[in-house]
Amino acid sequence: MNLAPIVTRLGHGTTANARRAARAFWDDVPNKERAARLVALLVGCWVAGGIVLAARGTLWALLGVWCIAAWRTGRRIEREERAEAAFVQWIYERIGDRNGVLIAELLDGLHQSGMHKEWDAATLRGVVERLGIPVRDSLKVGGAVSTGVHIDDLTAVWDVHTTPPPVEERNPSPAPVSSDNYPTTLRVVHSASGAQVTVHPYREEVESA
């Protein structure tokens, strides 16, 4: 049995949960309150350590809770990474054999597919830049000059490839249906710290606990 994927998922989930807890505990907090929180954390750890030493069974319960939380978070991260890669691949295929693609063209493509009709060019640009892809303010594509993504900027950040054409068969069997066959959707979440963009598969599978 290959344990590497399991360990990797638990590691990613643990890291993400720890960072989220640290931000909630420490960020945007006055210095005086930080000191009070540190004292409360030390007292809480001391009490928790005493409980674990007195009742060893609680250690296994805490370990189980940690594994479940890390596993679910790690699985969500993996799905988001696959969805991000699919969206970048879609941008690459929209470029084709040209030098790039304009943000307006990408936005039209999303709207024509029935996705995110509430988005404007600024929102889509923020999504693209959040994925690490530089957006040029002046890019000439097919005689039009506007804001867009150059092919060199895209390939320098993401490992994309050309999808080979389908091979015709005399008696082709129907393709299996899975969530990977559906387009990608991106969700913009507005919070006090600013807008955060999260990428998700368009058709989400029902997660079991």
Phi and psi restraints in degrees (value plus and minus 20) as a CYANA .aco file:
   2 ASN   PHI    -105.3   -65.3
   2 ASN   PSI      91.0   131.0
   3 LEU   PHI    -110.2   -70.2
   3 LEU   PSI     -26.8    13.2
   4 ALA   PHI     -79.2   -39.2
   4 ALA   PSI     -67.4   -27.4
   5 PRO   PHI     -82.0   -42.0
   5 PRO   PSI     -56.0   -16.0
   6 ILE   PHI     -86.6   -46.6
   6 ILE   PSI     -66.7   -26.7
   7 VAL   PHI     -83.3   -43.3
   7 VAL   PSI     -60.3   -20.3
   8 THR   PHI     -83.3   -43.3
   8 THR   PSI     -64.2   -24.2
   9 ARG   PHI     -84.4   -44.4
   9 ARG   PSI     -63.4   -23.4
  10 LEU   PHI     -83.1   -43.1
  10 LEU   PSI     -59.0   -19.0
  11 GLY   PHI     -84.9   -44.9
  11 GLY   PSI     -65.5   -25.5
  12 HIS   PHI     -82.8   -42.8
  12 HIS   PSI     -62.8   -22.8
  13 GLY   PHI     -85.6   -45.6
  13 GLY   PSI     -61.0   -21.0
  14 THR   PHI     -83.0   -43.0
  14 THR   PSI     -64.3   -24.3
  15 THR   PHI     -82.9   -42.9
  15 THR   PSI     -64.7   -24.7
  16 ALA   PHI     -85.2   -45.2
  16 ALA   PSI     -62.1   -22.1
  17 ASN   PHI     -85.2   -45.2
  17 ASN   PSI     -59.9   -19.9
  18 ALA   PHI     -84.8   -44.8
  18 ALA   PSI     -62.0   -22.0
  19 ARG   PHI     -85.8   -45.8
  19 ARG   PSI     -60.8   -20.8
  20 ARG   PHI     -85.3   -45.3
  20 ARG   PSI     -61.6   -21.6
  21 ALA   PHI     -85.8   -45.8
  21 ALA   PSI     -59.2   -19.2
  22 ALA   PHI     -85.3   -45.3
  22 ALA   PSI     -61.3   -21.3
  23 ARG   PHI     -84.1   -44.1
  23 ARG   PSI     -63.2   -23.2
  24 ALA   PHI     -86.2   -46.2
  24 ALA   PSI     -50.9   -10.9
  25 PHE   PHI    -103.5   -63.5
  25 PHE   PSI     -49.9    -9.9
  26 TRP   PHI    -140.0  -100.0
  26 TRP   PSI     -58.4   -18.4
  27 ASP   PHI     -90.6   -50.6
  27 ASP   PSI     128.4   168.4
  28 ASP   PHI      35.5    75.5
  28 ASP   PSI      16.2    56.2
  29 VAL   PHI    -141.0  -101.0
  29 VAL   PSI     112.8   152.8
  30 PRO   PHI     -79.2   -39.2
  30 PRO   PSI     135.0   175.0
  31 ASN   PHI     -80.2   -40.2
  31 ASN   PSI     -60.1   -20.1
  32 LYS   PHI     -82.9   -42.9
  32 LYS   PSI     -61.3   -21.3
  33 GLU   PHI     -90.4   -50.4
  33 GLU   PSI     -51.4   -11.4
  34 ARG   PHI     -81.2   -41.2
  34 ARG   PSI     -63.9   -23.9
  35 ALA   PHI     -81.4   -41.4
  35 ALA   PSI     -61.6   -21.6
  36 ALA   PHI     -85.0   -45.0
  36 ALA   PSI     -58.0   -18.0
  37 ARG   PHI     -87.8   -47.8
  37 ARG   PSI     -56.6   -16.6
  38 LEU   PHI     -83.2   -43.2
  38 LEU   PSI     -62.8   -22.8
  39 VAL   PHI     -82.4   -42.4
  39 VAL   PSI     -64.5   -24.5
  40 ALA   PHI     -83.4   -43.4
  40 ALA   PSI     -57.2   -17.2
  41 LEU   PHI     -85.6   -45.6
  41 LEU   PSI     -63.0   -23.0
  42 LEU   PHI     -83.3   -43.3
  42 LEU   PSI     -62.5   -22.5
  43 VAL   PHI     -84.4   -44.4
  43 VAL   PSI     -62.4   -22.4
  44 GLY   PHI     -82.5   -42.5
  44 GLY   PSI     -61.5   -21.5
  45 CYS   PHI     -84.6   -44.6
  45 CYS   PSI     -58.8   -18.8
  46 TRP   PHI     -85.1   -45.1
  46 TRP   PSI     -63.1   -23.1
  47 VAL   PHI     -85.9   -45.9
  47 VAL   PSI     -63.7   -23.7
  48 ALA   PHI     -83.3   -43.3
  48 ALA   PSI     -60.2   -20.2
  49 GLY   PHI     -82.0   -42.0
  49 GLY   PSI     -59.6   -19.6
  50 GLY   PHI     -84.9   -44.9
  50 GLY   PSI     -58.6   -18.6
  51 ILE   PHI     -85.7   -45.7
  51 ILE   PSI     -61.5   -21.5
  52 VAL   PHI     -84.8   -44.8
  52 VAL   PSI     -60.9   -20.9
  53 LEU   PHI     -87.6   -47.6
  53 LEU   PSI     -53.8   -13.8
  54 ALA   PHI     -97.4   -57.4
  54 ALA   PSI     -55.1   -15.1
  55 ALA   PHI    -150.9  -110.9
  55 ALA   PSI      74.9   114.9
  56 ARG   PHI     -82.1   -42.1
  56 ARG   PSI     -43.6    -3.6
  57 GLY   PHI     -84.2   -44.2
  57 GLY   PSI     -46.8    -6.8
  58 THR   PHI     -85.8   -45.8
  58 THR   PSI     -46.3    -6.3
  59 LEU   PHI     -83.5   -43.5
  59 LEU   PSI     -62.7   -22.7
  60 TRP   PHI     -88.3   -48.3
  60 TRP   PSI     -55.0   -15.0
  61 ALA   PHI     -84.8   -44.8
  61 ALA   PSI     -64.4   -24.4
  62 LEU   PHI     -84.5   -44.5
  62 LEU   PSI     -57.9   -17.9
  63 LEU   PHI     -84.3   -44.3
  63 LEU   PSI     -59.5   -19.5
  64 GLY   PHI     -85.5   -45.5
  64 GLY   PSI     -62.3   -22.3
  65 VAL   PHI     -82.8   -42.8
  65 VAL   PSI     -62.4   -22.4
  66 TRP   PHI     -82.1   -42.1
  66 TRP   PSI     -64.7   -24.7
  67 CYS   PHI     -83.0   -43.0
  67 CYS   PSI     -62.4   -22.4
  68 ILE   PHI     -84.6   -44.6
  68 ILE   PSI     -65.7   -25.7
  69 ALA   PHI     -84.5   -44.5
  69 ALA   PSI     -63.5   -23.5
  70 ALA   PHI     -86.5   -46.5
  70 ALA   PSI     -58.5   -18.5
  71 TRP   PHI     -84.1   -44.1
  71 TRP   PSI     -65.9   -25.9
  72 ARG   PHI     -85.8   -45.8
  72 ARG   PSI     -61.4   -21.4
  73 THR   PHI     -87.2   -47.2
  73 THR   PSI     -62.1   -22.1
  74 GLY   PHI     -82.4   -42.4
  74 GLY   PSI     -59.3   -19.3
  75 ARG   PHI     -86.0   -46.0
  75 ARG   PSI     -59.8   -19.8
  76 ARG   PHI     -83.7   -43.7
  76 ARG   PSI     -60.5   -20.5
  77 ILE   PHI     -82.9   -42.9
  77 ILE   PSI     -63.3   -23.3
  78 GLU   PHI     -82.1   -42.1
  78 GLU   PSI     -60.7   -20.7
  79 ARG   PHI     -86.6   -46.6
  79 ARG   PSI     -59.6   -19.6
  80 GLU   PHI     -85.4   -45.4
  80 GLU   PSI     -59.1   -19.1
  81 GLU   PHI     -84.9   -44.9
  81 GLU   PSI     -60.3   -20.3
  82 ARG   PHI     -85.9   -45.9
  82 ARG   PSI     -58.6   -18.6
  83 ALA   PHI     -88.1   -48.1
  83 ALA   PSI     -59.1   -19.1
  84 GLU   PHI     -81.8   -41.8
  84 GLU   PSI     -65.7   -25.7
  85 ALA   PHI     -82.1   -42.1
  85 ALA   PSI     -57.8   -17.8
  86 ALA   PHI     -86.2   -46.2
  86 ALA   PSI     -58.8   -18.8
  87 PHE   PHI     -87.4   -47.4
  87 PHE   PSI     -62.1   -22.1
  88 VAL   PHI     -84.4   -44.4
  88 VAL   PSI     -59.2   -19.2
  89 GLN   PHI     -82.0   -42.0
  89 GLN   PSI     -57.1   -17.1
  90 TRP   PHI     -83.6   -43.6
  90 TRP   PSI     -61.8   -21.8
  91 ILE   PHI     -81.4   -41.4
  91 ILE   PSI     -62.9   -22.9
  92 TYR   PHI     -82.2   -42.2
  92 TYR   PSI     -61.2   -21.2
  93 GLU   PHI     -91.3   -51.3
  93 GLU   PSI     -48.2    -8.2
  94 ARG   PHI     -88.4   -48.4
  94 ARG   PSI     -49.2    -9.2
  95 ILE   PHI     -89.1   -49.1
  95 ILE   PSI     -64.3   -24.3
  96 GLY   PHI      45.9    85.9
  96 GLY   PSI    -150.5  -110.5
  97 ASP   PHI    -117.6   -77.6
  97 ASP   PSI      -2.3    37.7
  98 ARG   PHI    -111.8   -71.8
  98 ARG   PSI     159.7   199.7
  99 ASN   PHI    -105.2   -65.2
  99 ASN   PSI     -30.2     9.8
 100 GLY   PHI     154.6   194.6
 100 GLY   PSI    -187.5  -147.5
 101 VAL   PHI    -165.5  -125.5
 101 VAL   PSI     122.6   162.6
 102 LEU   PHI    -103.9   -63.9
 102 LEU   PSI     129.1   169.1
 103 ILE   PHI     -79.5   -39.5
 103 ILE   PSI     -58.0   -18.0
 104 ALA   PHI     -81.6   -41.6
 104 ALA   PSI     -57.8   -17.8
 105 GLU   PHI     -88.7   -48.7
 105 GLU   PSI     -60.6   -20.6
 106 LEU   PHI     -82.2   -42.2
 106 LEU   PSI     -60.8   -20.8
 107 LEU   PHI     -84.9   -44.9
 107 LEU   PSI     -61.7   -21.7
 108 ASP   PHI     -82.2   -42.2
 108 ASP   PSI     -59.0   -19.0
 109 GLY   PHI     -83.0   -43.0
 109 GLY   PSI     -60.5   -20.5
 110 LEU   PHI     -85.1   -45.1
 110 LEU   PSI     -65.8   -25.8
 111 HIS   PHI     -85.4   -45.4
 111 HIS   PSI     -58.6   -18.6
 112 GLN   PHI     -86.6   -46.6
 112 GLN   PSI     -47.8    -7.8
 113 SER   PHI    -104.2   -64.2
 113 SER   PSI     -20.0    20.0
 114 GLY   PHI      62.7   102.7
 114 GLY   PSI      -3.3    36.7
 115 MET   PHI    -130.3   -90.3
 115 MET   PSI     115.2   155.2
 116 HIS   PHI      31.3    71.3
 116 HIS   PSI      34.0    74.0
 117 LYS   PHI     -89.4   -49.4
 117 LYS   PSI     -33.8     6.2
 118 GLU   PHI    -103.5   -63.5
 118 GLU   PSI     -28.4    11.6
 119 TRP   PHI     -96.2   -56.2
 119 TRP   PSI     131.3   171.3
 120 ASP   PHI    -137.8   -97.8
 120 ASP   PSI    -197.2  -157.2
 121 ALA   PHI     -83.9   -43.9
 121 ALA   PSI     -56.7   -16.7
 122 ALA   PHI     -86.2   -46.2
 122 ALA   PSI     -59.4   -19.4
 123 THR   PHI     -85.1   -45.1
 123 THR   PSI     -65.3   -25.3
 124 LEU   PHI     -84.5   -44.5
 124 LEU   PSI     -57.8   -17.8
 125 ARG   PHI     -82.0   -42.0
 125 ARG   PSI     -61.5   -21.5
 126 GLY   PHI     -81.7   -41.7
 126 GLY   PSI     -56.9   -16.9
 127 VAL   PHI     -84.5   -44.5
 127 VAL   PSI     -66.3   -26.3
 128 VAL   PHI     -83.2   -43.2
 128 VAL   PSI     -64.4   -24.4
 129 GLU   PHI     -88.2   -48.2
 129 GLU   PSI     -52.6   -12.6
 130 ARG   PHI     -83.5   -43.5
 130 ARG   PSI     -48.5    -8.5
 131 LEU   PHI    -101.2   -61.2
 131 LEU   PSI     -14.3    25.7
 132 GLY   PHI      66.4   106.4
 132 GLY   PSI     -12.4    27.6
 133 ILE   PHI    -114.2   -74.2
 133 ILE   PSI     100.8   140.8
 134 PRO   PHI     -85.3   -45.3
 134 PRO   PSI     123.7   163.7
 135 VAL   PHI    -135.7   -95.7
 135 VAL   PSI     103.6   143.6
 136 ARG   PHI    -107.8   -67.8
 136 ARG   PSI     118.4   158.4
 137 ASP   PHI     -92.4   -52.4
 137 ASP   PSI     -46.6    -6.6
 138 SER   PHI    -156.0  -116.0
 138 SER   PSI      84.3   124.3
 139 LEU   PHI    -151.0  -111.0
 139 LEU   PSI     110.4   150.4
 140 LYS   PHI    -118.3   -78.3
 140 LYS   PSI      99.6   139.6
 141 VAL   PHI    -153.6  -113.6
 141 VAL   PSI      95.3   135.3
 142 GLY   PHI      39.9    79.9
 142 GLY   PSI      15.5    55.5
 143 GLY   PHI      70.5   110.5
 143 GLY   PSI     -32.6     7.4
 144 ALA   PHI    -121.8   -81.8
 144 ALA   PSI     121.8   161.8
 145 VAL   PHI    -139.8   -99.8
 145 VAL   PSI     103.1   143.1
 146 SER   PHI    -187.1  -147.1
 146 SER   PSI    -190.4  -150.4
 147 THR   PHI     -92.3   -52.3
 147 THR   PSI     113.3   153.3
 148 GLY   PHI    -185.5  -145.5
 148 GLY   PSI    -197.8  -157.8
 149 VAL   PHI    -132.6   -92.6
 149 VAL   PSI     104.5   144.5
 150 HIS   PHI    -105.5   -65.5
 150 HIS   PSI     125.6   165.6
 151 ILE   PHI     -82.0   -42.0
 151 ILE   PSI     -56.1   -16.1
 152 ASP   PHI     -86.3   -46.3
 152 ASP   PSI     -57.3   -17.3
 153 ASP   PHI     -87.3   -47.3
 153 ASP   PSI     -56.7   -16.7
 154 LEU   PHI     -89.0   -49.0
 154 LEU   PSI     -69.5   -29.5
 155 THR   PHI     -90.5   -50.5
 155 THR   PSI     -40.3    -0.3
 156 ALA   PHI     -94.0   -54.0
 156 ALA   PSI     -41.3    -1.3
 157 VAL   PHI    -125.3   -85.3
 157 VAL   PSI     -58.3   -18.3
 158 TRP   PHI    -139.6   -99.6
 158 TRP   PSI     126.8   166.8
 159 ASP   PHI    -110.1   -70.1
 159 ASP   PSI      76.2   116.2
 160 VAL   PHI    -132.9   -92.9
 160 VAL   PSI     142.3   182.3
 161 HIS   PHI    -169.9  -129.9
 161 HIS   PSI     138.6   178.6
 162 THR   PHI    -100.1   -60.1
 162 THR   PSI     109.8   149.8
 163 THR   PHI     -94.5   -54.5
 163 THR   PSI     102.4   142.4
 164 PRO   PHI     -86.7   -46.7
 164 PRO   PSI     129.6   169.6
 165 PRO   PHI     -86.5   -46.5
 165 PRO   PSI     129.5   169.5
 166 PRO   PHI     -86.5   -46.5
 166 PRO   PSI     124.6   164.6
 167 VAL   PHI    -109.0   -69.0
 167 VAL   PSI     104.5   144.5
 168 GLU   PHI     -93.8   -53.8
 168 GLU   PSI     118.4   158.4
 169 GLU   PHI    -143.4  -103.4
 169 GLU   PSI     133.5   173.5
 170 ARG   PHI     -87.5   -47.5
 170 ARG   PSI     -63.9   -23.9
 171 ASN   PHI    -147.7  -107.7
 171 ASN   PSI      53.7    93.7
 172 PRO   PHI     -88.8   -48.8
 172 PRO   PSI     121.5   161.5
 173 SER   PHI    -110.1   -70.1
 173 SER   PSI     130.6   170.6
 174 PRO   PHI     -82.5   -42.5
 174 PRO   PSI     120.6   160.6
 175 ALA   PHI     -91.8   -51.8
 175 ALA   PSI     121.3   161.3
 176 PRO   PHI     -85.7   -45.7
 176 PRO   PSI     125.8   165.8
 177 VAL   PHI    -117.7   -77.7
 177 VAL   PSI     105.3   145.3
 178 SER   PHI    -165.7  -125.7
 178 SER   PSI     151.8   191.8
 179 SER   PHI     -85.6   -45.6
 179 SER   PSI     -41.4    -1.4
 180 ASP   PHI     -91.0   -51.0
 180 ASP   PSI     -37.2     2.8
 181 ASN   PHI    -104.1   -64.1
 181 ASN   PSI     -20.9    19.1
 182 TYR   PHI    -124.9   -84.9
 182 TYR   PSI     133.1   173.1
 183 PRO   PHI     -86.7   -46.7
 183 PRO   PSI     153.7   193.7
 184 THR   PHI    -123.1   -83.1
 184 THR   PSI     123.6   163.6
 185 THR   PHI    -144.3  -104.3
 185 THR   PSI     131.4   171.4
 186 LEU   PHI    -144.6  -104.6
 186 LEU   PSI     118.8   158.8
 187 ARG   PHI    -136.0   -96.0
 187 ARG   PSI     110.1   150.1
 188 VAL   PHI    -122.3   -82.3
 188 VAL   PSI     102.7   142.7
 189 VAL   PHI    -133.8   -93.8
 189 VAL   PSI     102.1   142.1
 190 HIS   PHI    -116.7   -76.7
 190 HIS   PSI     109.0   149.0
 191 SER   PHI    -155.3  -115.3
 191 SER   PSI    -199.8  -159.8
 192 ALA   PHI     -83.8   -43.8
 192 ALA   PSI     -48.5    -8.5
 193 SER   PHI    -105.8   -65.8
 193 SER   PSI     -20.3    19.7
 194 GLY   PHI     101.2   141.2
 194 GLY   PSI    -197.8  -157.8
 195 ALA   PHI    -102.4   -62.4
 195 ALA   PSI     112.7   152.7
 196 GLN   PHI    -140.3  -100.3
 196 GLN   PSI     114.5   154.5
 197 VAL   PHI    -126.4   -86.4
 197 VAL   PSI     107.3   147.3
 198 THR   PHI    -141.2  -101.2
 198 THR   PSI     113.8   153.8
 199 VAL   PHI    -121.3   -81.3
 199 VAL   PSI     112.6   152.6
 200 HIS   PHI    -155.6  -115.6
 200 HIS   PSI     134.7   174.7
 201 PRO   PHI     -83.8   -43.8
 201 PRO   PSI     126.6   166.6
 202 TYR   PHI     -83.9   -43.9
 202 TYR   PSI     -58.3   -18.3
 203 ARG   PHI    -132.6   -92.6
 203 ARG   PSI      84.8   124.8
 204 GLU   PHI    -107.1   -67.1
 204 GLU   PSI     117.6   157.6
 205 GLU   PHI     -99.2   -59.2
 205 GLU   PSI     133.0   173.0
 206 VAL   PHI     -97.5   -57.5
 206 VAL   PSI     102.1   142.1
 207 GLU   PHI    -106.6   -66.6
 207 GLU   PSI     117.3   157.3
 208 SER   PHI    -118.3   -78.3
 208 SER   PSI     128.8   168.8
